[in-house]
Amino acid sequence: MQPQSETVSQIMLEIARALNCPPEAIPAQVDETAAAQILNIKKSTLSNWRCTGRYHLPYIKTGRLVRYRIFDLAEWIARRRVGAEG
């Protein structure tokens, strides 16, 4: 099941608030420290998830640098939302 675009848009606004930036200035990608802040987890937990493949959370790796696309984070959060609508 694909997350609804409205839900992803709402999550993008929440991410903007978590990063203390205006919605129109959300960066396309963030480092793992900011991604961990967005997900409210430790950076080491995020690293563990990458290494073990526990969750399918897409990331970009260039050399030692790890980046997460904001849109991927928002979709990932939306897919994990539990509860009835309405």
Backbone atoms as SQL, in Angstrom:
CREATE TABLE atoms (id INTEGER PRIMARY KEY, chain TEXT, resi INTEGER, resn TEXT, atom TEXT, x REAL, y REAL, z REAL);
INSERT INTO atoms VALUES
  (1, 'A', 1, 'MET', 'N', 0.843, -1.174, 0.000),
  (2, 'A', 1, 'MET', 'CA', 0.000, 0.000, 0.000),
  (3, 'A', 1, 'MET', 'C', 0.894, 1.245, 0.000),
  (4, 'A', 2, 'GLN', 'N', 0.653, 2.160, -0.924),
  (5, 'A', 2, 'GLN', 'CA', 1.415, 3.385, -1.029),
  (6, 'A', 2, 'GLN', 'C', 0.879, 4.420, -0.050),
  (7, 'A', 3, 'PRO', 'N', 1.751, 5.171, 0.609),
  (8, 'A', 3, 'PRO', 'CA', 1.277, 6.228, 1.508),
  (9, 'A', 3, 'PRO', 'C', 0.590, 7.319, 0.701),
  (10, 'A', 4, 'GLN', 'N', -0.432, 7.914, 1.284),
  (11, 'A', 4, 'GLN', 'CA', -1.133, 8.995, 0.617),
  (12, 'A', 4, 'GLN', 'C', -0.232, 10.208, 0.559),
  (13, 'A', 5, 'SER', 'N', -0.301, 10.920, -0.584),
  (14, 'A', 5, 'SER', 'CA', 0.568, 12.086, -0.752),
  (15, 'A', 5, 'SER', 'C', 0.247, 13.171, 0.273),
  (16, 'A', 6, 'GLU', 'N', -1.017, 13.264, 0.707),
  (17, 'A', 6, 'GLU', 'CA', -1.383, 14.256, 1.724),
  (18, 'A', 6, 'GLU', 'C', -0.681, 13.958, 3.044),
  (19, 'A', 7, 'THR', 'N', -0.632, 12.688, 3.407),
  (20, 'A', 7, 'THR', 'CA', 0.040, 12.287, 4.635),
  (21, 'A', 7, 'THR', 'C', 1.532, 12.594, 4.543),
  (22, 'A', 8, 'VAL', 'N', 2.133, 12.284, 3.403),
  (23, 'A', 8, 'VAL', 'CA', 3.555, 12.560, 3.210),
  (24, 'A', 8, 'VAL', 'C', 3.797, 14.066, 3.289),
  (25, 'A', 9, 'SER', 'N', 2.900, 14.854, 2.713),
  (26, 'A', 9, 'SER', 'CA', 3.038, 16.319, 2.774),
  (27, 'A', 9, 'SER', 'C', 2.973, 16.820, 4.211),
  (28, 'A', 10, 'GLN', 'N', 2.068, 16.258, 4.996),
  (29, 'A', 10, 'GLN', 'CA', 1.968, 16.644, 6.403),
  (30, 'A', 10, 'GLN', 'C', 3.241, 16.273, 7.153),
  (31, 'A', 11, 'ILE', 'N', 3.777, 15.110, 6.852),
  (32, 'A', 11, 'ILE', 'CA', 5.010, 14.668, 7.507),
  (33, 'A', 11, 'ILE', 'C', 6.172, 15.565, 7.100),
  (34, 'A', 12, 'MET', 'N', 6.186, 16.007, 5.838),
  (35, 'A', 12, 'MET', 'CA', 7.235, 16.920, 5.383),
  (36, 'A', 12, 'MET', 'C', 7.198, 18.218, 6.191),
  (37, 'A', 13, 'LEU', 'N', 6.003, 18.702, 6.519),
  (38, 'A', 13, 'LEU', 'CA', 5.883, 19.898, 7.347),
  (39, 'A', 13, 'LEU', 'C', 6.418, 19.643, 8.756),
  (40, 'A', 14, 'GLU', 'N', 6.133, 18.462, 9.297),
  (41, 'A', 14, 'GLU', 'CA', 6.662, 18.103, 10.617),
  (42, 'A', 14, 'GLU', 'C', 8.192, 18.029, 10.588),
  (43, 'A', 15, 'ILE', 'N', 8.735, 17.515, 9.488),
  (44, 'A', 15, 'ILE', 'CA', 10.189, 17.433, 9.337),
  (45, 'A', 15, 'ILE', 'C', 10.792, 18.834, 9.299),
  (46, 'A', 16, 'ALA', 'N', 10.129, 19.742, 8.589),
  (47, 'A', 16, 'ALA', 'CA', 10.611, 21.127, 8.532),
  (48, 'A', 16, 'ALA', 'C', 10.674, 21.721, 9.929),
  (49, 'A', 17, 'ARG', 'N', 9.638, 21.459, 10.732),
  (50, 'A', 17, 'ARG', 'CA', 9.642, 21.964, 12.117),
  (51, 'A', 17, 'ARG', 'C', 10.772, 21.329, 12.922),
  (52, 'A', 18, 'ALA', 'N', 10.994, 20.021, 12.737),
  (53, 'A', 18, 'ALA', 'CA', 12.062, 19.331, 13.474),
  (54, 'A', 18, 'ALA', 'C', 13.436, 19.882, 13.109),
  (55, 'A', 19, 'LEU', 'N', 13.586, 20.325, 11.865),
  (56, 'A', 19, 'LEU', 'CA', 14.872, 20.875, 11.410),
  (57, 'A', 19, 'LEU', 'C', 14.965, 22.381, 11.620),
  (58, 'A', 20, 'ASN', 'N', 13.901, 22.972, 12.167),
  (59, 'A', 20, 'ASN', 'CA', 13.856, 24.421, 12.392),
  (60, 'A', 20, 'ASN', 'C', 14.097, 25.218, 11.112),
  (61, 'A', 21, 'CYS', 'N', 13.418, 24.804, 10.050),
  (62, 'A', 21, 'CYS', 'CA', 13.538, 25.555, 8.799),
  (63, 'A', 21, 'CYS', 'C', 12.144, 25.756, 8.210),
  (64, 'A', 22, 'PRO', 'N', 11.964, 26.800, 7.412),
  (65, 'A', 22, 'PRO', 'CA', 10.653, 27.022, 6.796),
  (66, 'A', 22, 'PRO', 'C', 10.360, 25.900, 5.793),
  (67, 'A', 23, 'PRO', 'N', 9.088, 25.562, 5.611),
  (68, 'A', 23, 'PRO', 'CA', 8.725, 24.464, 4.706),
  (69, 'A', 23, 'PRO', 'C', 9.280, 24.628, 3.293),
  (70, 'A', 24, 'GLU', 'N', 9.401, 25.865, 2.826),
  (71, 'A', 24, 'GLU', 'CA', 9.904, 26.071, 1.472),
  (72, 'A', 24, 'GLU', 'C', 11.421, 25.933, 1.383),
  (73, 'A', 25, 'ALA', 'N', 12.087, 25.789, 2.514),
  (74, 'A', 25, 'ALA', 'CA', 13.551, 25.685, 2.522),
  (75, 'A', 25, 'ALA', 'C', 14.035, 24.331, 3.045),
  (76, 'A', 26, 'ILE', 'N', 13.189, 23.315, 2.988),
  (77, 'A', 26, 'ILE', 'CA', 13.604, 21.985, 3.438),
  (78, 'A', 26, 'ILE', 'C', 14.709, 21.493, 2.499),
  (79, 'A', 27, 'PRO', 'N', 15.823, 21.041, 3.047),
  (80, 'A', 27, 'PRO', 'CA', 16.876, 20.524, 2.172),
  (81, 'A', 27, 'PRO', 'C', 16.432, 19.216, 1.509),
  (82, 'A', 28, 'ALA', 'N', 16.984, 18.925, 0.349),
  (83, 'A', 28, 'ALA', 'CA', 16.634, 17.692, -0.362),
  (84, 'A', 28, 'ALA', 'C', 17.183, 16.473, 0.370),
  (85, 'A', 29, 'GLN', 'N', 18.369, 16.628, 0.961),
  (86, 'A', 29, 'GLN', 'CA', 19.020, 15.529, 1.669),
  (87, 'A', 29, 'GLN', 'C', 19.560, 16.024, 2.994),
  (88, 'A', 30, 'VAL', 'N', 19.692, 15.095, 3.938),
  (89, 'A', 30, 'VAL', 'CA', 20.291, 15.423, 5.229),
  (90, 'A', 30, 'VAL', 'C', 21.300, 14.339, 5.590),
  (91, 'A', 31, 'ASP', 'N', 22.218, 14.689, 6.494),
  (92, 'A', 31, 'ASP', 'CA', 23.176, 13.701, 6.962),
  (93, 'A', 31, 'ASP', 'C', 22.516, 12.792, 7.995),
  (94, 'A', 32, 'GLU', 'N', 23.262, 11.798, 8.453),
  (95, 'A', 32, 'GLU', 'CA', 22.651, 10.822, 9.359),
  (96, 'A', 32, 'GLU', 'C', 22.316, 11.418, 10.727),
  (97, 'A', 33, 'THR', 'N', 23.017, 12.455, 11.137),
  (98, 'A', 33, 'THR', 'CA', 22.687, 13.115, 12.403),
  (99, 'A', 33, 'THR', 'C', 21.309, 13.761, 12.324),
  (100, 'A', 34, 'ALA', 'N', 21.053, 14.493, 11.236),
  (101, 'A', 34, 'ALA', 'CA', 19.749, 15.139, 11.057),
  (102, 'A', 34, 'ALA', 'C', 18.653, 14.093, 10.841),
  (103, 'A', 35, 'ALA', 'N', 18.958, 13.021, 10.114),
  (104, 'A', 35, 'ALA', 'CA', 17.966, 11.965, 9.891),
  (105, 'A', 35, 'ALA', 'C', 17.570, 11.318, 11.220),
  (106, 'A', 36, 'ALA', 'N', 18.554, 11.075, 12.075),
  (107, 'A', 36, 'ALA', 'CA', 18.268, 10.512, 13.388),
  (108, 'A', 36, 'ALA', 'C', 17.412, 11.475, 14.209),
  (109, 'A', 37, 'GLN', 'N', 17.686, 12.767, 14.098),
  (110, 'A', 37, 'GLN', 'CA', 16.891, 13.777, 14.801),
  (111, 'A', 37, 'GLN', 'C', 15.450, 13.755, 14.300),
  (112, 'A', 38, 'ILE', 'N', 15.273, 13.667, 12.996),
  (113, 'A', 38, 'ILE', 'CA', 13.934, 13.628, 12.404),
  (114, 'A', 38, 'ILE', 'C', 13.160, 12.412, 12.900),
  (115, 'A', 39, 'LEU', 'N', 13.835, 11.265, 12.973),
  (116, 'A', 39, 'LEU', 'CA', 13.182, 10.019, 13.388),
  (117, 'A', 39, 'LEU', 'C', 13.134, 9.865, 14.907),
  (118, 'A', 40, 'ASN', 'N', 13.770, 10.792, 15.621),
  (119, 'A', 40, 'ASN', 'CA', 13.809, 10.772, 17.079),
  (120, 'A', 40, 'ASN', 'C', 14.444, 9.482, 17.605),
  (121, 'A', 41, 'ILE', 'N', 15.560, 9.127, 16.982),
  (122, 'A', 41, 'ILE', 'CA', 16.336, 7.963, 17.402),
  (123, 'A', 41, 'ILE', 'C', 17.799, 8.373, 17.500),
  (124, 'A', 42, 'LYS', 'N', 18.618, 7.500, 18.051),
  (125, 'A', 42, 'LYS', 'CA', 20.049, 7.769, 18.127),
  (126, 'A', 42, 'LYS', 'C', 20.689, 7.509, 16.767),
  (127, 'A', 43, 'LYS', 'N', 21.757, 8.235, 16.516),
  (128, 'A', 43, 'LYS', 'CA', 22.507, 8.056, 15.276),
  (129, 'A', 43, 'LYS', 'C', 23.016, 6.614, 15.174),
  (130, 'A', 44, 'SER', 'N', 23.408, 6.032, 16.296),
  (131, 'A', 44, 'SER', 'CA', 23.914, 4.656, 16.292),
  (132, 'A', 44, 'SER', 'C', 22.817, 3.659, 15.920),
  (133, 'A', 45, 'THR', 'N', 21.573, 3.958, 16.287),
  (134, 'A', 45, 'THR', 'CA', 20.453, 3.087, 15.903),
  (135, 'A', 45, 'THR', 'C', 20.271, 3.121, 14.396),
  (136, 'A', 46, 'LEU', 'N', 20.350, 4.287, 13.819),
  (137, 'A', 46, 'LEU', 'CA', 20.229, 4.429, 12.374),
  (138, 'A', 46, 'LEU', 'C', 21.341, 3.653, 11.669),
  (139, 'A', 47, 'SER', 'N', 22.545, 3.757, 12.186),
  (140, 'A', 47, 'SER', 'CA', 23.677, 3.018, 11.625),
  (141, 'A', 47, 'SER', 'C', 23.454, 1.515, 11.732),
  (142, 'A', 48, 'ASN', 'N', 22.927, 1.096, 12.867),
  (143, 'A', 48, 'ASN', 'CA', 22.639, -0.318, 13.069),
  (144, 'A', 48, 'ASN', 'C', 21.599, -0.816, 12.067),
  (145, 'A', 49, 'TRP', 'N', 20.558, -0.043, 11.840),
  (146, 'A', 49, 'TRP', 'CA', 19.533, -0.418, 10.868),
  (147, 'A', 49, 'TRP', 'C', 20.133, -0.575, 9.479),
  (148, 'A', 50, 'ARG', 'N', 21.066, 0.325, 9.103),
  (149, 'A', 50, 'ARG', 'CA', 21.702, 0.241, 7.793),
  (150, 'A', 50, 'ARG', 'C', 22.509, -1.037, 7.672),
  (151, 'A', 51, 'CYS', 'N', 23.297, -1.322, 8.705),
  (152, 'A', 51, 'CYS', 'CA', 24.204, -2.469, 8.660),
  (153, 'A', 51, 'CYS', 'C', 23.481, -3.805, 8.691),
  (154, 'A', 52, 'THR', 'N', 22.404, -3.884, 9.440),
  (155, 'A', 52, 'THR', 'CA', 21.686, -5.152, 9.583),
  (156, 'A', 52, 'THR', 'C', 20.566, -5.317, 8.561),
  (157, 'A', 53, 'GLY', 'N', 20.168, -4.224, 7.914),
  (158, 'A', 53, 'GLY', 'CA', 19.053, -4.296, 6.968),
  (159, 'A', 53, 'GLY', 'C', 17.724, -4.498, 7.661),
  (160, 'A', 54, 'ARG', 'N', 17.659, -4.121, 8.918),
  (161, 'A', 54, 'ARG', 'CA', 16.443, -4.353, 9.700),
  (162, 'A', 54, 'ARG', 'C', 15.224, -3.663, 9.092),
  (163, 'A', 55, 'TYR', 'N', 15.394, -2.433, 8.661),
  (164, 'A', 55, 'TYR', 'CA', 14.319, -1.694, 8.011),
  (165, 'A', 55, 'TYR', 'C', 14.794, -1.248, 6.646),
  (166, 'A', 56, 'HIS', 'N', 13.883, -1.212, 5.705),
  (167, 'A', 56, 'HIS', 'CA', 14.244, -0.732, 4.371),
  (168, 'A', 56, 'HIS', 'C', 14.059, 0.780, 4.342),
  (169, 'A', 57, 'LEU', 'N', 15.094, 1.478, 4.753),
  (170, 'A', 57, 'LEU', 'CA', 15.109, 2.937, 4.753),
  (171, 'A', 57, 'LEU', 'C', 16.186, 3.354, 3.758),
  (172, 'A', 58, 'PRO', 'N', 15.780, 3.813, 2.563),
  (173, 'A', 58, 'PRO', 'CA', 16.767, 4.140, 1.531),
  (174, 'A', 58, 'PRO', 'C', 17.739, 5.222, 1.981),
  (175, 'A', 59, 'TYR', 'N', 18.991, 5.084, 1.566),
  (176, 'A', 59, 'TYR', 'CA', 20.015, 6.086, 1.866),
  (177, 'A', 59, 'TYR', 'C', 20.973, 6.179, 0.693),
  (178, 'A', 60, 'ILE', 'N', 21.745, 7.233, 0.689),
  (179, 'A', 60, 'ILE', 'CA', 22.731, 7.471, -0.363),
  (180, 'A', 60, 'ILE', 'C', 24.099, 7.417, 0.290),
  (181, 'A', 61, 'LYS', 'N', 24.987, 6.621, -0.265),
  (182, 'A', 61, 'LYS', 'CA', 26.326, 6.492, 0.308),
  (183, 'A', 61, 'LYS', 'C', 27.341, 6.917, -0.745),
  (184, 'A', 62, 'THR', 'N', 28.146, 7.890, -0.378),
  (185, 'A', 62, 'THR', 'CA', 29.224, 8.364, -1.235),
  (186, 'A', 62, 'THR', 'C', 30.495, 8.327, -0.400),
  (187, 'A', 63, 'GLY', 'N', 31.316, 7.344, -0.657),
  (188, 'A', 63, 'GLY', 'CA', 32.501, 7.169, 0.184),
  (189, 'A', 63, 'GLY', 'C', 32.054, 6.865, 1.604),
  (190, 'A', 64, 'ARG', 'N', 32.501, 7.674, 2.547),
  (191, 'A', 64, 'ARG', 'CA', 32.101, 7.499, 3.943),
  (192, 'A', 64, 'ARG', 'C', 30.830, 8.265, 4.290),
  (193, 'A', 65, 'LEU', 'N', 30.414, 9.161, 3.406),
  (194, 'A', 65, 'LEU', 'CA', 29.255, 10.003, 3.688),
  (195, 'A', 65, 'LEU', 'C', 27.953, 9.249, 3.456),
  (196, 'A', 66, 'VAL', 'N', 27.046, 9.402, 4.392),
  (197, 'A', 66, 'VAL', 'CA', 25.711, 8.810, 4.285),
  (198, 'A', 66, 'VAL', 'C', 24.709, 9.947, 4.306),
  (199, 'A', 67, 'ARG', 'N', 23.804, 9.943, 3.343),
  (200, 'A', 67, 'ARG', 'CA', 22.763, 10.965, 3.251),
  (201, 'A', 67, 'ARG', 'C', 21.408, 10.296, 3.099),
  (202, 'A', 68, 'TYR', 'N', 20.400, 10.964, 3.602),
  (203, 'A', 68, 'TYR', 'CA', 19.018, 10.492, 3.481),
  (204, 'A', 68, 'TYR', 'C', 18.203, 11.562, 2.782),
  (205, 'A', 69, 'ARG', 'N', 17.419, 11.164, 1.780),
  (206, 'A', 69, 'ARG', 'CA', 16.526, 12.116, 1.132),
  (207, 'A', 69, 'ARG', 'C', 15.339, 12.363, 2.058),
  (208, 'A', 70, 'ILE', 'N', 14.957, 13.617, 2.192),
  (209, 'A', 70, 'ILE', 'CA', 13.842, 13.988, 3.061),
  (210, 'A', 70, 'ILE', 'C', 12.566, 13.289, 2.622),
  (211, 'A', 71, 'PHE', 'N', 12.326, 13.232, 1.322),
  (212, 'A', 71, 'PHE', 'CA', 11.111, 12.586, 0.823),
  (213, 'A', 71, 'PHE', 'C', 11.083, 11.116, 1.205),
  (214, 'A', 72, 'ASP', 'N', 12.234, 10.422, 1.132),
  (215, 'A', 72, 'ASP', 'CA', 12.293, 9.014, 1.534),
  (216, 'A', 72, 'ASP', 'C', 11.981, 8.847, 3.017),
  (217, 'A', 73, 'LEU', 'N', 12.489, 9.761, 3.848),
  (218, 'A', 73, 'LEU', 'CA', 12.187, 9.702, 5.278),
  (219, 'A', 73, 'LEU', 'C', 10.692, 9.892, 5.523),
  (220, 'A', 74, 'ALA', 'N', 10.080, 10.854, 4.822),
  (221, 'A', 74, 'ALA', 'CA', 8.654, 11.120, 4.991),
  (222, 'A', 74, 'ALA', 'C', 7.817, 9.921, 4.559),
  (223, 'A', 75, 'GLU', 'N', 8.165, 9.301, 3.437),
  (224, 'A', 75, 'GLU', 'CA', 7.435, 8.107, 2.983),
  (225, 'A', 75, 'GLU', 'C', 7.597, 6.960, 3.973),
  (226, 'A', 76, 'TRP', 'N', 8.808, 6.790, 4.486),
  (227, 'A', 76, 'TRP', 'CA', 9.084, 5.714, 5.430),
  (228, 'A', 76, 'TRP', 'C', 8.238, 5.878, 6.696),
  (229, 'A', 77, 'ILE', 'N', 8.155, 7.098, 7.185),
  (230, 'A', 77, 'ILE', 'CA', 7.338, 7.390, 8.367),
  (231, 'A', 77, 'ILE', 'C', 5.862, 7.127, 8.052),
  (232, 'A', 78, 'ALA', 'N', 5.401, 7.562, 6.888),
  (233, 'A', 78, 'ALA', 'CA', 3.995, 7.381, 6.517),
  (234, 'A', 78, 'ALA', 'C', 3.627, 5.906, 6.423),
  (235, 'A', 79, 'ARG', 'N', 4.534, 5.074, 5.912),
  (236, 'A', 79, 'ARG', 'CA', 4.252, 3.634, 5.792),
  (237, 'A', 79, 'ARG', 'C', 4.138, 2.975, 7.169),
  (238, 'A', 80, 'ARG', 'N', 4.735, 3.561, 8.180),
  (239, 'A', 80, 'ARG', 'CA', 4.711, 2.970, 9.511),
  (240, 'A', 80, 'ARG', 'C', 3.614, 3.512, 10.406),
  (241, 'A', 81, 'ARG', 'N', 2.819, 4.397, 9.877),
  (242, 'A', 81, 'ARG', 'CA', 1.723, 4.969, 10.659),
  (243, 'A', 81, 'ARG', 'C', 0.688, 3.886, 10.939),
  (244, 'A', 82, 'VAL', 'N', 0.307, 3.771, 12.205),
  (245, 'A', 82, 'VAL', 'CA', -0.634, 2.746, 12.632),
  (246, 'A', 82, 'VAL', 'C', -1.858, 3.429, 13.223),
  (247, 'A', 83, 'GLY', 'N', -3.038, 2.961, 12.874),
  (248, 'A', 83, 'GLY', 'CA', -4.253, 3.510, 13.437),
  (249, 'A', 83, 'GLY', 'C', -5.275, 3.809, 12.369),
  (250, 'A', 84, 'ALA', 'N', -6.491, 3.941, 12.809),
  (251, 'A', 84, 'ALA', 'CA', -7.586, 4.191, 11.888),
  (252, 'A', 84, 'ALA', 'C', -7.657, 5.656, 11.513),
  (253, 'A', 85, 'GLU', 'N', -8.041, 5.907, 10.293),
  (254, 'A', 85, 'GLU', 'CA', -8.271, 7.266, 9.819),
  (255, 'A', 85, 'GLU', 'C', -9.699, 7.660, 10.149),
  (256, 'A', 86, 'GLY', 'N', -9.897, 8.918, 10.442),
  (257, 'A', 86, 'GLY', 'CA', -11.279, 9.415, 10.610),
  (258, 'A', 86, 'GLY', 'C', -11.654, 9.503, 11.989);
